[in-house]
Amino acid sequence: MKRIGFLTAAVVITAVGIVAAACTGDDGGDDASGTPSETSSPPAATSTSQPTANPVIENTVELVEQLRPSVVHVRTPQAVGTGFIIDQAGHIVTNNHVISDDDNQPADDIQITLTDGRAFDAEIIGRDARTDVAVLQIDAPDLTPVPLGTSSSLRVGQEIITMGNALNLVGGPTVTKGVVSAVNREVNEGVVFIADAIQTDAAINPGNSGGPMVTADGKVVGITTAILRGQGGVAEGIGLAVSMDLAKPVVDKLIADGIVNRGFIGIGTAAVSRANENNCSVTADGGVLVTSVQAGTPAARGGFEDCDVIVEIEDLSVDNITDLYRALLEHGPGETVDVSYIRDGDTEATVVTLDEAPN
């Protein structure tokens, strides 16, 4: 049985023979299962004889020097983690679990330390436990924001780096390099459900939570969030990040409103490519597969059935689960939306009034 562990480091670690506290953020606590833009062209290939399909980090040193001022140390009385600056207004993106206790109550005291040594008290702008995304803000001059990229164009095998305060080691953020091992991984534990996580083999550890996953063009494509453990708690090189395509609309909502009021439709979902695993026979190339319909929900009232494939919500094309999440962010509780779906090869339409997402 696989387990998902958060990457928050305990505040106190040993100086010799370093042992990370167990991914919960509590001082000396035990392991706990928990959780749930614009694109620029990649660097040109150095060889003219063969085109480069994936962006390649050609000079990691320069990339890290560019990124270091944007990566911050996040400390609460219980734990430490990482965050990254996204604008001159002092907004910082991190994980919700970095600044929350086990009951999802916000930390009272949060301190941000920049790589130049400056320290500031942080205000919580908003938190979203569902996607494990949070936004903080500091009042500080001369900040260096990092640009946000898109994750939809990531390809398996593409090189990335991650930066974060692994094990709360002294000397600034740790840098690790690896590849995109997989995309569209699912994190489904507790209240957290992330249907579009990025898997990487770049070494990440407690303390990395909330840190950036960055491609060769210096843009953040993911937020380092968790590690996946196999049976017996043993796994190697399986780290997970919230994709930026999923996180960015949440960040925007938190900055604008301080809260995310997403619409709720009441279905279990899977990628269409997993239709056979769900005993479904579908002909659609894209969309979101309905794997279950909860009784009494908008989906049930709208007549949805298992194996339907949702392809559009209120003129928004739904090609994958991230698109579905975006649509439910744009259309909140109480809104009535038109939904197009495919059933037995035929395109159907229905109207549903969205509910408020349960806690």
C-alpha positions as CSV (number, residue, x, y, z in Angstrom):
1,M,0.0,0.0,0.0
2,K,1.4,3.4,-0.9
3,R,1.7,6.3,1.5
4,I,2.0,10.0,0.8
5,G,4.2,12.0,3.2
6,F,4.4,15.8,3.5
7,L,7.7,17.5,3.2
8,T,7.6,19.8,6.1
9,A,10.6,19.6,8.4
10,A,10.5,19.9,12.1
11,V,12.1,23.0,13.4
12,V,14.8,21.1,15.4
13,I,17.1,18.7,13.7
14,T,20.4,17.1,14.8
15,A,23.6,18.7,13.5
16,V,25.4,15.4,13.1
17,G,23.9,12.3,11.6
18,I,20.9,14.4,10.5
19,V,17.5,12.8,10.9
20,A,14.5,14.5,9.5
21,A,11.4,14.6,11.5
22,A,8.7,12.7,9.9
23,C,7.0,14.9,7.4
24,T,4.3,16.2,9.7
25,G,5.6,19.6,10.9
26,D,5.4,18.5,14.6
27,D,8.5,18.6,16.7
28,G,9.7,15.0,16.8
29,G,6.4,13.6,15.7
30,D,5.7,10.4,14.0
31,D,5.0,9.9,10.3
32,A,1.5,10.8,9.2
33,S,-0.2,10.2,6.0
34,G,-1.6,13.4,4.8
35,T,-3.0,15.5,2.0
36,P,-4.5,15.9,-0.6
37,S,0.6,31.7,-17.3
38,E,2.6,32.3,-19.9
39,T,5.1,30.2,-21.7
40,S,8.3,31.1,-23.4
41,S,10.2,28.9,-25.8
42,P,12.8,26.5,-24.4
43,P,16.5,27.2,-25.0
44,A,17.6,26.5,-28.5
45,A,19.4,23.1,-29.1
46,T,23.1,23.4,-29.2
47,S,23.4,20.9,-32.0
48,T,22.2,21.8,-35.4
49,S,22.1,18.2,-36.6
50,Q,19.3,17.0,-34.3
51,P,16.4,19.0,-33.0
52,T,15.9,19.0,-29.2
53,A,12.4,17.8,-28.2
54,N,12.6,18.7,-24.6
55,P,14.1,21.8,-22.9
56,V,17.4,21.0,-21.3
57,I,19.1,22.8,-18.4
58,E,22.3,23.7,-20.1
59,N,23.8,25.8,-17.2
60,T,22.3,24.9,-13.8
61,V,24.7,27.2,-12.0
62,E,23.4,30.3,-13.8
63,L,19.8,29.2,-13.4
64,V,20.2,28.7,-9.6
65,E,21.9,32.1,-9.2
66,Q,18.9,33.6,-10.9
67,L,16.4,31.8,-8.7
68,R,18.0,32.0,-5.3
69,P,16.8,35.5,-4.4
70,S,13.2,34.3,-5.1
71,V,13.3,31.2,-2.8
72,V,12.4,31.9,0.9
73,H,12.7,30.0,4.2
74,V,9.3,29.7,5.9
75,R,9.2,29.1,9.7
76,T,6.4,28.6,12.1
77,P,6.7,27.6,15.8
78,Q,6.1,24.0,14.7
79,A,7.9,23.5,11.4
80,V,9.9,24.9,8.5
81,G,9.3,24.8,4.8
82,T,9.9,26.8,1.7
83,G,8.1,29.3,-0.5
84,F,8.8,31.5,-3.5
85,I,8.2,35.2,-4.2
86,I,5.8,35.8,-7.2
87,D,5.5,39.7,-7.3
88,Q,6.9,42.9,-6.0
89,A,3.9,43.2,-3.6
90,G,5.5,40.5,-1.5
91,H,3.2,37.6,-2.3
92,I,4.8,34.3,-1.5
93,V,3.4,30.9,-2.6
94,T,3.9,27.9,-0.4
95,N,2.0,24.7,0.7
96,N,-1.0,25.0,3.0
97,H,0.4,22.2,5.3
98,V,3.6,24.3,5.9
99,I,1.6,27.0,7.7
100,S,-1.1,24.8,9.2
101,D,-1.4,22.4,12.1
102,D,-2.8,18.8,11.9
103,D,-6.3,20.2,12.3
104,N,-5.7,22.6,9.4
105,Q,-5.7,25.6,11.8
106,P,-3.4,28.4,10.6
107,A,-0.1,29.2,12.3
108,D,-0.1,32.3,14.5
109,D,3.5,33.3,13.9
110,I,5.1,32.9,10.4
111,Q,8.6,34.2,9.7
112,I,10.1,34.6,6.2
113,T,13.8,34.7,5.7
114,L,15.2,35.7,2.4
115,T,18.5,34.4,1.0
116,D,20.2,37.7,1.7
117,G,19.4,37.2,5.4
118,R,16.6,39.7,5.8
119,A,13.7,38.4,7.9
120,F,10.1,39.5,7.9
121,D,6.8,38.5,9.6
122,A,4.3,37.1,7.1
123,E,0.6,37.6,6.8
124,I,-1.6,34.7,5.5
125,I,-3.5,36.0,2.5
126,G,-5.4,32.8,1.9
127,R,-5.2,29.0,2.2
128,D,-6.7,26.2,0.1
129,A,-6.5,22.8,1.9
130,R,-8.0,21.0,-1.1
131,T,-5.0,21.7,-3.4
132,D,-2.5,22.3,-0.5
133,V,-1.8,25.8,-1.8
134,A,-1.3,28.9,0.4
135,V,-0.3,32.5,-0.3
136,L,1.6,34.7,2.3
137,Q,2.6,38.3,2.0
138,I,5.5,40.3,3.5
139,D,6.2,44.0,3.5
140,A,9.7,44.2,2.0
141,P,11.5,46.3,-0.6
142,D,13.8,45.0,-3.4
143,L,12.2,41.7,-3.9
144,T,13.0,39.3,-6.8
145,P,9.9,37.5,-8.1
146,V,10.2,34.3,-10.0
147,P,8.2,34.0,-13.2
148,L,5.4,31.4,-13.3
149,G,5.2,29.0,-16.3
150,T,2.8,26.4,-17.5
151,S,2.9,22.7,-16.7
152,S,0.7,21.5,-19.6
153,S,3.7,21.3,-22.0
154,L,5.9,19.3,-19.6
155,R,7.2,16.0,-21.1
156,V,8.2,12.9,-19.3
157,G,12.0,12.9,-19.3
158,Q,12.3,16.7,-19.3
159,E,15.0,18.0,-16.9
160,I,14.0,20.2,-14.0
161,I,15.5,21.5,-10.7
162,T,13.9,21.8,-7.3
163,M,14.9,24.2,-4.6
164,G,14.0,24.1,-0.9
165,N,15.1,24.1,2.7
166,A,15.7,20.3,2.9
167,L,16.0,19.2,6.5
168,N,16.3,22.8,7.5
169,L,20.1,22.7,6.8
170,V,22.0,25.9,7.4
171,G,23.3,27.8,4.4
172,G,20.2,28.5,2.3
173,P,18.1,26.3,0.0
174,T,19.3,23.0,-1.3
175,V,19.3,22.5,-5.1
176,T,18.5,19.1,-6.7
177,K,18.2,18.2,-10.3
178,G,16.2,15.5,-12.0
179,V,13.6,14.8,-14.6
180,V,9.9,14.8,-14.9
181,S,9.1,11.1,-14.2
182,A,5.4,11.3,-14.8
183,V,2.6,13.8,-15.1
184,N,-1.1,13.7,-14.0
185,R,-0.3,11.8,-10.9
186,E,-3.1,11.7,-8.4
187,V,-2.7,12.7,-4.7
188,N,-5.8,11.6,-2.8
189,E,-5.3,11.6,1.0
190,G,-7.4,13.2,3.7
191,V,-8.9,16.4,2.6
192,V,-6.4,16.9,-0.2
193,F,-7.1,15.8,-3.8
194,I,-4.6,16.8,-6.4
195,A,-5.5,15.3,-9.8
196,D,-2.6,16.8,-11.7
197,A,0.6,16.3,-9.7
198,I,4.0,16.1,-11.3
199,Q,6.3,13.2,-10.3
200,T,10.0,13.7,-10.3
201,D,13.1,11.8,-9.3
202,A,14.9,15.0,-8.1
203,A,15.8,14.4,-4.5
204,I,13.4,16.1,-2.2
205,N,13.1,15.9,1.6
206,P,11.2,17.3,4.6
207,G,11.7,21.1,4.4
208,N,11.3,21.2,0.6
209,S,7.5,21.7,1.0
210,G,6.3,24.8,-0.9
211,G,9.5,25.1,-2.9
212,P,9.6,25.6,-6.7
213,M,10.0,23.1,-9.4
214,V,11.7,24.9,-12.3
215,T,12.4,24.2,-16.0
216,A,15.3,25.4,-18.1
217,D,13.8,28.7,-18.9
218,G,13.7,29.7,-15.2
219,K,9.9,29.4,-14.8
220,V,8.1,27.6,-12.0
221,V,6.0,24.8,-13.2
222,G,5.2,23.1,-9.9
223,I,5.1,23.4,-6.1
224,T,7.0,20.6,-4.3
225,T,4.5,19.0,-2.0
226,A,5.0,15.4,-1.0
227,I,6.9,12.1,-1.3
228,L,5.3,8.8,-2.2
229,R,6.2,5.8,-0.1
230,G,5.7,2.2,-1.1
231,Q,4.7,-0.7,1.1
232,G,6.7,-0.7,4.3
233,G,7.4,3.1,3.9
234,V,10.2,2.5,1.4
235,A,10.4,4.3,-1.9
236,E,13.2,6.0,-3.8
237,G,13.0,9.0,-6.1
238,I,9.3,9.5,-6.1
239,G,8.5,13.2,-5.3
240,L,5.3,15.0,-6.2
241,A,4.6,18.6,-7.0
242,V,1.3,20.5,-7.5
243,S,1.3,21.5,-11.1
244,M,1.3,25.2,-11.8
245,D,-1.6,24.9,-14.2
246,L,-3.7,23.7,-11.2
247,A,-2.1,26.0,-8.6
248,K,-2.1,29.3,-10.5
249,P,-5.9,29.8,-10.6
250,V,-6.0,29.0,-6.9
251,V,-3.2,31.5,-6.2
252,D,-5.1,34.2,-8.2
253,K,-8.3,33.5,-6.2
254,L,-6.6,33.6,-2.9
255,I,-4.9,36.9,-3.7
256,A,-8.2,38.4,-5.0
257,D,-10.6,37.0,-2.4
258,G,-8.6,35.3,0.3
259,I,-10.6,32.1,-0.2
260,V,-11.5,29.6,-2.9
261,N,-15.2,29.0,-3.4
262,R,-15.2,26.3,-6.0
263,G,-18.3,24.7,-7.5
264,F,-19.1,21.1,-6.7
265,I,-20.6,18.7,-9.2
266,G,-20.4,15.4,-7.3
267,I,-18.5,12.9,-9.5
268,G,-15.5,10.6,-9.2
269,T,-13.1,11.2,-12.1
270,A,-10.3,9.7,-14.0
271,A,-8.4,10.3,-17.2
272,V,-10.0,8.9,-20.3
273,S,-6.9,6.8,-20.9
274,R,-7.9,4.9,-17.7
275,A,-11.3,3.9,-19.1
276,N,-10.5,0.2,-19.2
277,E,-9.4,0.2,-15.6
278,N,-12.8,1.6,-14.7
279,N,-14.7,-1.0,-16.8
280,C,-15.7,1.7,-19.3
281,S,-15.6,1.5,-23.1
282,V,-15.3,5.0,-24.5
283,T,-14.3,6.4,-27.9
284,A,-13.4,10.0,-26.8
285,D,-9.7,11.1,-27.1
286,G,-10.1,13.8,-24.4
287,G,-12.3,14.9,-21.7
288,V,-12.8,13.6,-18.1
289,L,-14.2,10.2,-17.4
290,V,-17.0,9.9,-14.8
291,T,-16.2,7.0,-12.6
292,S,-18.9,7.5,-10.0
293,V,-21.9,9.7,-9.3
294,Q,-22.7,10.7,-5.7
295,A,-26.4,10.5,-4.8
296,G,-28.2,13.8,-4.3
297,T,-25.5,15.9,-6.0
298,P,-25.7,18.2,-9.0
299,A,-24.3,15.4,-11.2
300,A,-27.0,13.0,-10.0
301,R,-29.7,15.6,-10.6
302,G,-28.2,16.3,-14.1
303,G,-28.6,12.6,-15.1
304,F,-24.9,11.7,-15.2
305,E,-23.9,8.0,-15.3
306,D,-20.7,6.1,-14.8
307,C,-18.5,6.1,-18.0
308,D,-19.9,9.4,-19.3
309,V,-17.1,11.7,-20.6
310,I,-17.4,15.4,-19.8
311,V,-16.0,17.5,-22.6
312,E,-17.3,21.0,-22.0
313,I,-18.6,23.2,-19.1
314,E,-20.2,26.5,-20.0
315,D,-18.2,26.9,-23.3
316,L,-15.0,26.0,-21.5
317,S,-13.3,23.0,-23.2
318,V,-12.6,20.2,-20.8
319,D,-9.7,18.1,-22.2
320,N,-8.4,16.8,-18.8
321,I,-9.0,16.9,-15.1
322,T,-7.1,20.2,-14.7
323,D,-9.6,21.8,-17.1
324,L,-12.5,20.5,-15.0
325,Y,-10.9,22.0,-11.9
326,R,-10.5,25.3,-13.6
327,A,-14.1,25.3,-14.7
328,L,-15.3,24.6,-11.2
329,L,-13.1,27.5,-9.9
330,E,-14.6,29.9,-12.5
331,H,-18.2,28.8,-11.7
332,G,-18.9,28.8,-8.0
333,P,-21.7,27.4,-5.8
334,G,-25.2,28.3,-6.9
335,E,-24.2,28.9,-10.6
336,T,-26.1,27.1,-13.3
337,V,-23.9,25.8,-16.1
338,D,-24.4,23.9,-19.3
339,V,-22.4,20.7,-19.5
340,S,-21.6,18.7,-22.6
341,Y,-20.6,15.0,-22.4
342,I,-20.2,11.9,-24.5
343,R,-22.2,8.8,-23.8
344,D,-22.0,5.7,-25.9
345,G,-20.3,7.7,-28.7
346,D,-23.0,10.4,-28.8
347,T,-22.7,14.0,-27.5
348,E,-25.3,14.9,-24.9
349,A,-26.0,18.0,-23.0
350,T,-27.5,18.8,-19.6
351,V,-27.8,21.7,-17.1
352,V,-26.6,21.5,-13.5
353,T,-26.6,24.0,-10.6
354,L,-23.4,23.6,-8.7
355,D,-23.3,23.0,-5.0
356,E,-20.7,24.2,-2.5
357,A,-17.7,21.9,-2.2
358,P,-17.8,19.9,1.1
359,N,-15.0,20.4,3.5
